Structure formats: structure tokens, C-alpha cells
Amino acid sequence: MENQESNLSNLKIHPSQFLLLWFAVLIFIGTTLLNLPIASVDGRSIGFIDALFTAASAVCVTGLTVVNTAVHWTLFGKIVIILLIQIGGLGIMTMATLIAFLFGKKITLKDRLLMQEEMNTSTLQGIVLLTKRVLFLTITVEFIGVVLLSFVFVPDFGLAKGIWFSIFHAISAFCNAGFDLLGNSLVDYVTNPLINFTIISLLIIGGLGFYVLMDIIQRKRLKKLLIHSKIVLLITAVLLMFGFLIVFIFEYNNPATLGGLNLPGKLMSSFFLSATPRTAGFNTLDTSALSPVTTFFIIMLMFIGGSPGSTAGGVKTTTVGVIVIAIVGLVKGSEDTEIFKRRIPITMILRAIAIMGIAIFLVILTTTILLVTERNTGFSFVDIIFETVSAFGTVGLSRGLTPNLTDIGRIVVTLTMFIGRLGPLTIAFGIAQNQHKNKGYYKYPEGKIMVG
């Protein structure tokens, strides 16, 4: 007990601040390595800003790139990128825990607090066991992905290169990163069902959140799942369904997207495009050729993102779910916000509103800055806001703006990716900590304000 108290007292900063620091350190290490001449095919340094952008995109599992990953980087550079993706996707503390397990190092209370913060769980109970299971699940799922992808990549590229491509894309998909070694994402495999459904499965599993996956494995039946898991699955299913319908309906006759495909190809591509904006970044269709309606809906999907405790970004499905449930309850005149015979605490609703509000402010601020810095690039407002939301949601989809960003624009987008990867998470825990700390012994009288 005394040892635990000593460890706790040594934690000078809040775990969320510690994670921010370590993610920044990891990005700096990645920047240094990618800036080396041996990382580039031409034997010259790519430059600090471009190396920083790529490292941040990899660590934040975004997928936006200023150079063609397949062409520009050497094997060394590609290995650095995939390692950054794996560490960034799983989380620094999860990877550190793996090393601790391998070397028999004791997991201290400080480590547990950081793991709790990174896994986005509400309790320390069972956090080490959860982390072990996360590591095992990750290795298992990615291995299955490698095997499935190798059935296509090995015949296409040979044994060694095919296996390497399978490993890279399986990790990139599960971590919702979107980096590819093919040069044009998965456009060449738009009608390949094995590639499509393997990538879709990997990114959906990675985007559900480890806590939900463990809950599904342990409880097995839908009715027995925790309310968190039920909300995640419900919102995920709704978004996938509506995304599929929007793409299928509004791109059906678009000659630049679905128009030239047969019906099975249209159905498969529509489903792929409904899944990939959930922060995956892969594409089988030209995103710059999408209709305005589809583009707008893709922007909304990117903003929402995946689920808490996952490899995905965005404001998260549960944030949107809690706000929608609260609105429905308010319209109905209910005293409490309820779903699945459970009541949602008011503090949780306020936290969701805060995260949503800050996210909207960040997107508006970044878009405004880019409209100024990129005004001479020839790209439209839609292209810029698409890029902004893609960076914030750590998605990686682009309408062609990324390679043409100015140096200031690249720095702004880099910061947006960093905040998008860690911001909502740290905000949620920061608010929770302040709420607990600032509970006073008195309250001011209520003030009446007219809204609406």
C-alpha cells in the first residue's frame, strides 16, 4: 500500500498530459529517422517539415501523405512508418506493457493509471489483464489479416514482396491508418472481394474499441453486453447502413466512381466507402470525383470517427450517441436520459457536449487558417474542409490537397492530426478530473436564460 502511494505521489502530471508528451516524443523520433537520407529513395533528406508531417500522420494513424509512400520511401523508411503506425494505433503504454511482460518488469500504479487513460476505461480494475488481452487480440487479428491478404498479394507481387505488402496493409488497416504501398491506395482492387472485405473487417474491428471487443468475446450474447458496447454497436451499424445507402444512391450513375462497375462492384464499393471514412483512409474510388451529397456525408462520417479506446479518431460514436439520446429524451419530455433500460448521468451528457463543442471549434479554426494559407493553391472550400476533418478524425482521405499544402498549411494540419488523435480523449478525462476536484460545499442560485 505504501509503495502504491509512493508511486502515485511521483506522478507529477495528469496521465493525459504524460501521454501527450510521449506521443510528441515518438513523433520527434519518427521525424528524425524519416529525415535521414537512407529513408528516401533518392538518397536525400526529405526535409524536417515533410518528415514531421509523415511521422505525425503515422503515429496519429491518419494516413495523409505529402509524398507517395510506395515511391518515395526506402525499405528502411517504410519499416519506420509501419512501426510508428503500430505503436500509435495500440498506444505507447500498451506497447510499453508488452515490453514489460517480455522482460518481467513489474507494472506499477503509475503505469496502470497511464494504461487506464490510454485505454479510455473508467476503472483500474483488471486494466493489466485487459491490456494483455488487447495485445493478444491485436496479434491474432493482424495475423489473420496477413494470411488473407497474402492470397492476393503473393500471386501479384511474389512471395517476399507479397508477404511484406500483406503485413504492412494488415497493420495499417487494423490501426485505421490508411497508409499503402500500392501507390494509389486500393483503387486497383476495387472489384476484388477478398481485399475489400478483409480490409473492411480489419478497420471495423480496430474501430470498435478494445473494450467493446473484449465485452463481445466474454459475454457472447447481445443482450448481456454492457450499455457502452450496445451503444457503440448500434451507432456503428446505423452509420455503416446510412453511409452505404448514400454512396450507392448518389454515386450509382457517376461515371467517375460507381458508374462503370457492375451491380456487385457497386454494392461492394459502396460498403467500402461507407466504412473507410470511420478513420481508415483507404479508398477504392476517387474521392475528388464524389458528388456533393456524398462528399458532405463522408465529411460527417469522418468527424464522428470510431469508438473510444480504439485505433480510430474523431469525436467518437458514443459522444454522438449520448447527445442524440439526450436530445430525443428532451423532445419527449423525459426527466432522465435513458436507453436500454439504463439512465445516462448528466455529467456524461455534459462531457459529450463539451467534446463536440471543442471539436467543432477546432475544425472551424483549422479550416479558417487553411483558407488563408492555401488561398493560392487553387483548391476549393470543400477540398479544404474535407482535408481539415480528415486530419482531425485521423482518417487520411484527401481530395488532392495534401501534397500541395504550403509549409504553414502542413504544420497546421500536423497539429490538427495530433489534437485529433489525443484531444477528445484527454479533454474527457481532464473534465472528469476537474469535476471531481472542484466540487464545493455551496452552490449559487440558479439563473434563468432563454435559449432556442
C-alpha positions in Angstrom: 0.0 0.0 0.0 2.8 2.4 0.9 4.6 1.5 -2.4 1.4 2.3 -4.3 1.0 5.7 -2.5 4.6 6.5 -3.3 4.2 5.7 -7.0 1.0 7.8 -7.0 2.8 10.8 -5.5 5.6 10.5 -8.0 3.1 11.2 -10.8 3.6 14.9 -11.1 1.3 15.4 -14.0 -2.0 14.1 -15.1 -1.8 10.9 -17.1 -3.3 12.6 -20.2 -0.5 15.2 -20.1 2.1 12.4 -19.8 0.6 10.6 -22.9 0.6 13.9 -24.9 4.3 14.3 -24.0 5.2 10.7 -25.0 3.2 10.9 -28.3 5.1 14.1 -29.1 8.4 12.3 -28.3 7.5 9.4 -30.5 6.7 11.8 -33.4 10.0 13.6 -32.9 11.9 10.2 -33.0 10.0 9.3 -36.2 10.7 12.7 -37.7 14.4 12.2 -37.0 14.5 8.8 -38.6 12.4 9.7 -41.7 14.6 12.8 -42.2 17.7 10.6 -42.7 18.9 10.3 -46.3 18.7 6.5 -46.0 14.9 6.8 -45.6 14.4 8.3 -49.0 14.9 6.5 -52.3 16.7 9.5 -53.9 19.3 9.4 -51.0 18.5 13.0 -49.9 16.8 14.2 -46.8 13.1 14.9 -47.3 13.2 17.9 -45.1 12.1 18.5 -41.5 8.6 19.7 -42.2 7.7 16.8 -44.5 9.3 14.3 -42.2 7.4 15.7 -39.3 4.1 15.6 -41.2 4.7 11.9 -42.2 5.7 10.9 -38.7 2.7 12.7 -37.1 0.4 11.1 -39.7 1.8 7.6 -38.9 1.8 8.0 -35.1 -1.7 9.6 -35.1 -2.8 6.7 -37.5 -4.1 9.3 -40.0 -2.8 8.4 -43.4 -2.4 11.8 -45.0 0.8 11.9 -47.0 2.8 14.7 -48.7 4.7 12.1 -50.8 3.8 8.8 -52.3 4.6 6.2 -49.7 5.2 3.5 -52.2 7.6 5.5 -54.3 9.5 7.9 -52.1 10.5 5.8 -49.1 13.1 3.1 -48.9 12.5 -0.2 -47.1 14.0 1.5 -44.0 11.6 4.4 -44.3 8.6 2.1 -44.8 9.6 0.0 -41.7 9.8 3.1 -39.6 6.4 4.2 -40.8 4.7 0.9 -40.1 6.3 0.7 -36.6 5.0 4.2 -35.9 1.6 3.1 -37.0 1.6 0.0 -34.8 2.8 1.9 -31.7 0.5 4.9 -32.4 -2.5 2.6 -33.0 -2.1 0.4 -30.0 -0.9 3.2 -27.8 2.5 3.9 -26.3 1.6 2.4 -22.9 0.2 -0.7 -24.4 3.5 -1.3 -26.3 5.5 -0.4 -23.2 3.4 -3.0 -21.3 4.3 -5.6 -23.9 8.0 -4.9 -23.3 7.4 -5.1 -19.6 5.8 -8.5 -19.9 8.7 -9.8 -22.1 11.3 -8.7 -19.6 9.3 -9.5 -16.4 9.1 -5.9 -15.3 6.5 -5.0 -12.6 3.6 -2.9 -13.6 3.4 0.0 -11.2 0.4 2.0 -10.1 1.7 4.9 -12.3 1.8 2.5 -15.3 -1.8 1.4 -14.5 -3.0 5.0 -14.4 -1.4 5.7 -17.8 -2.9 2.5 -19.2 -6.3 3.4 -17.9 -6.0 6.8 -19.6 -4.9 5.4 -22.9 -7.4 2.6 -23.0 -10.2 5.1 -22.1 -11.6 2.9 -19.3 -13.3 4.1 -16.1 -11.6 1.8 -13.7 -8.2 0.5 -12.8 -9.7 -3.0 -12.0 -8.4 -5.6 -14.5 -6.5 -3.0 -16.6 -3.4 -5.1 -16.9 -5.4 -8.2 -17.9 -7.3 -6.1 -20.4 -4.0 -4.9 -21.9 -2.7 -8.4 -22.2 -5.9 -9.4 -24.0 -5.6 -6.4 -26.3 -2.1 -7.4 -27.3 -3.2 -11.0 -27.9 -6.2 -9.9 -29.9 -4.2 -7.4 -32.0 -1.6 -10.1 -32.9 -4.3 -12.6 -33.7 -6.5 -10.3 -35.9 -3.5 -8.8 -37.7 -2.1 -12.3 -38.4 -5.4 -13.4 -39.9 -5.4 -10.3 -42.0 -1.9 -11.0 -43.2 -2.9 -14.6 -44.2 -6.0 -13.4 -46.1 -4.3 -10.6 -47.9 -1.4 -12.8 -48.9 -3.7 -14.9 -51.1 -3.9 -11.9 -53.4 -0.6 -10.1 -52.9 1.7 -13.1 -53.1 0.5 -14.1 -56.6 0.6 -10.5 -57.7 4.0 -9.5 -56.3 5.9 -12.7 -55.4 6.5 -14.4 -52.1 8.7 -12.0 -50.2 7.1 -8.7 -51.5 3.6 -10.2 -51.3 4.1 -11.1 -47.6 5.6 -7.7 -46.8 2.7 -6.0 -48.5 0.3 -8.2 -46.6 1.9 -7.4 -43.2 2.0 -3.6 -44.0 -1.6 -3.3 -45.1 -3.0 -5.6 -42.4 -1.4 -3.4 -39.7 -2.3 -0.2 -41.5 -5.9 -1.4 -41.8 -6.4 -2.7 -38.2 -4.8 0.5 -36.8 -7.1 2.6 -39.1 -4.1 4.3 -40.6 -4.7 4.1 -44.4 -1.0 4.1 -45.5 -0.5 1.9 -48.5 2.4 0.6 -50.6 0.5 0.3 -53.8 0.8 4.0 -54.8 -2.9 4.6 -55.3 -4.4 3.0 -52.2 -6.7 0.1 -53.2 -8.1 1.5 -56.4 -6.6 -1.4 -58.5 -8.6 -3.9 -56.3 -11.9 -2.1 -56.4 -13.7 -5.3 -57.6 -11.6 -7.8 -55.5 -13.9 -9.2 -52.8 -11.1 -10.7 -50.7 -9.1 -7.5 -50.5 -12.3 -5.4 -49.9 -13.8 -7.4 -47.1 -10.5 -8.2 -45.4 -9.7 -4.5 -45.2 -13.2 -3.6 -44.2 -13.2 -6.3 -41.4 -9.9 -5.1 -40.1 -10.8 -1.5 -39.9 -14.2 -2.1 -38.3 -12.7 -4.4 -35.7 -10.0 -1.8 -35.0 -12.6 1.0 -34.8 -15.0 -0.7 -32.4 -12.6 -0.3 -29.4 -10.8 -3.0 -27.5 -13.2 -2.6 -24.5 -16.1 -3.5 -26.8 -14.3 -6.4 -28.4 -13.5 -7.9 -25.1 -17.0 -7.5 -23.9 -18.3 -9.3 -27.0 -15.8 -12.1 -26.5 -16.6 -12.6 -22.8 -20.4 -12.2 -22.9 -21.1 -13.6 -26.3 -24.8 -12.6 -26.4 -26.0 -9.2 -27.4 -28.5 -8.9 -24.6 -25.8 -9.4 -22.0 -23.4 -6.7 -23.4 -22.7 -3.6 -21.3 -24.6 -0.5 -22.3 -21.4 1.1 -23.7 -20.9 -1.8 -26.1 -24.6 -1.7 -27.2 -24.4 2.0 -28.0 -21.2 1.5 -29.9 -22.6 -1.3 -32.0 -25.9 0.5 -32.6 -24.3 3.7 -33.8 -21.7 1.9 -35.8 -24.4 -0.2 -37.6 -26.5 2.9 -38.3 -23.6 4.8 -39.7 -22.5 1.9 -41.9 -26.0 1.4 -43.2 -26.7 5.1 -44.0 -23.3 5.5 -45.5 -23.8 2.6 -47.8 -27.2 3.9 -48.9 -25.9 7.4 -49.6 -22.9 6.2 -51.6 -25.0 3.7 -53.6 -27.8 6.1 -54.4 -25.9 9.2 -55.3 -22.9 7.6 -57.0 -24.8 4.9 -58.9 -24.6 6.6 -62.2 -21.5 8.7 -61.6 -19.1 7.7 -64.4 -16.1 8.7 -62.3 -17.0 6.5 -59.4 -19.6 3.7 -59.4 -20.9 4.3 -62.9 -18.6 1.9 -64.7 -18.9 -1.0 -62.2 -21.4 -3.9 -62.4 -24.0 -4.3 -59.6 -21.8 -6.5 -57.3 -19.0 -4.0 -57.7 -21.3 -1.1 -57.0 -22.6 -2.8 -53.8 -19.1 -3.7 -52.6 -17.6 -0.3 -53.3 -20.5 1.5 -51.6 -20.0 -0.5 -48.5 -16.2 0.0 -48.6 -16.7 3.8 -48.9 -19.2 3.8 -46.0 -16.7 2.0 -43.8 -13.4 3.7 -44.6 -14.3 7.3 -43.5 -14.6 5.9 -40.0 -10.9 6.9 -39.8 -9.4 4.2 -42.1 -8.2 6.3 -45.0 -8.1 3.6 -47.7 -10.1 4.2 -50.9 -11.1 2.2 -53.9 -12.8 5.2 -55.6 -11.6 8.7 -56.5 -12.7 10.8 -53.5 -12.3 14.0 -55.5 -14.9 12.8 -58.0 -17.7 12.1 -55.5 -21.0 14.0 -55.7 -21.6 17.0 -53.3 -24.1 14.9 -51.3 -21.7 12.0 -50.9 -18.8 14.3 -50.0 -20.9 16.1 -47.4 -21.9 12.8 -45.8 -18.3 11.5 -45.9 -17.2 14.6 -44.0 -19.8 13.9 -41.3 -18.6 10.3 -41.0 -15.0 11.4 -40.7 -15.9 13.9 -38.0 -17.7 11.2 -36.0 -15.0 8.6 -36.4 -14.7 5.4 -34.4 -15.3 4.4 -30.8 -13.5 5.2 -27.5 -10.5 3.0 -26.7 -10.0 2.0 -30.4 -7.4 2.8 -33.0 -9.8 5.3 -34.6 -10.1 9.0 -34.2 -13.0 11.5 -34.4 -15.3 12.7 -31.7 -16.3 9.0 -31.3 -19.6 7.2 -31.8 -20.6 7.2 -28.1 -20.2 11.0 -28.0 -22.7 11.4 -30.8 -24.9 8.7 -29.4 -25.1 10.3 -26.0 -26.0 13.7 -27.4 -28.7 12.2 -29.8 -30.2 10.2 -26.9 -30.3 13.3 -24.7 -32.0 15.3 -27.5 -34.6 12.6 -28.1 -35.3 12.4 -24.3 -35.6 16.2 -24.1 -38.1 16.3 -27.0 -40.1 13.5 -25.4 -40.2 15.5 -22.1 -38.4 12.7 -20.1 -36.9 13.7 -16.8 -34.0 11.3 -17.3 -31.9 10.4 -20.4 -32.4 6.6 -20.8 -31.6 3.9 -23.3 -31.6 0.1 -23.0 -33.2 0.4 -19.5 -30.3 2.4 -18.2 -30.0 6.1 -17.2 -27.2 8.2 -18.6 -25.7 10.6 -16.0 -25.9 14.3 -16.6 -22.2 14.6 -16.2 -21.7 12.2 -19.1 -24.0 14.3 -21.3 -22.2 17.5 -20.4 -18.9 15.8 -21.2 -20.1 14.7 -24.6 -21.4 18.2 -25.4 -18.0 19.7 -24.3 -16.1 17.3 -26.6 -18.4 18.0 -29.5 -18.2 21.8 -29.0 -14.4 21.8 -28.8 -14.1 19.6 -31.8 -16.4 21.9 -33.9 -14.3 24.9 -32.7 -11.1 23.2 -33.8 -12.4 22.3 -37.2 -13.7 25.8 -37.8 -10.4 27.3 -36.6 -8.2 25.0 -38.7 -10.4 25.5 -41.8 -10.2 29.3 -41.4 -6.4 29.2 -41.2 -6.1 26.9 -44.2 -8.5 29.1 -46.2 -5.9 31.9 -45.7 -2.7 29.9 -46.1 -3.9 27.8 -49.1 -5.8 30.5 -51.0 -3.3 30.4 -53.9 -3.3 26.6 -54.3 -6.5 26.6 -56.4 -8.4 24.2 -54.1 -12.0 24.9 -53.1 -13.6 25.4 -49.7 -15.0 21.8 -49.9 -11.4 20.5 -50.5 -10.1 22.4 -47.5 -12.8 21.5 -45.0 -12.6 17.9 -46.3 -8.8 17.9 -45.5 -9.4 19.5 -42.1 -12.0 17.0 -40.9 -9.9 14.2 -42.4 -6.9 15.4 -40.3 -9.0 15.9 -37.1 -10.7 12.5 -37.5 -7.3 10.9 -38.3 -8.9 9.5 -41.5 -6.4 10.1 -44.2 -8.8 10.6 -47.1 -8.0 13.6 -49.3 -9.2 15.4 -52.4 -5.7 16.0 -53.6 -4.8 19.0 -51.3 -2.2 17.3 -49.0 0.8 17.2 -51.4 0.1 20.8 -52.4 -0.1 22.2 -48.9 2.1 25.2 -48.1 4.7 24.8 -45.2 2.4 26.6 -42.9 -0.5 24.5 -44.0 1.4 21.3 -43.3 2.3 22.5 -39.8 -1.4 23.4 -39.2 -2.6 20.0 -40.4 0.1 18.2 -38.4 -1.2 19.9 -35.2 -4.7 19.1 -36.1 -3.8 15.4 -36.5 -2.1 15.4 -33.2 -5.0 17.1 -31.4 -7.5 14.9 -33.2 -5.7 11.7 -32.1 -5.4 12.7 -28.4 -7.6 15.7 -27.9 -11.1 14.3 -27.2 -9.6 11.6 -25.0 -7.6 14.0 -22.8 -10.5 16.5 -22.7 -12.8 13.9 -21.4 -10.5 12.8 -18.6 -9.5 16.4 -17.9 -13.1 17.4 -17.4 -13.8 14.4 -15.2 -10.8 15.3 -13.0 -11.8 18.9 -12.7 -15.3 18.0 -11.9 -14.2 15.8 -9.0 -11.6 18.4 -7.8 -13.9 21.4 -7.9 -16.9 20.0 -6.0 -17.7 22.7 -3.5 -19.7 23.0 -0.4 -22.1 25.6 -1.7 -23.9 26.4 -4.9 -25.0 29.8 -6.4 -28.7 30.4 -7.1 -30.0 29.3 -10.5 -30.2 31.9 -13.2 -32.8 31.8 -15.9 -31.6 32.1 -19.5 -33.8 31.9 -22.6 -32.4 29.6 -25.3 -33.7 28.5 -28.7 
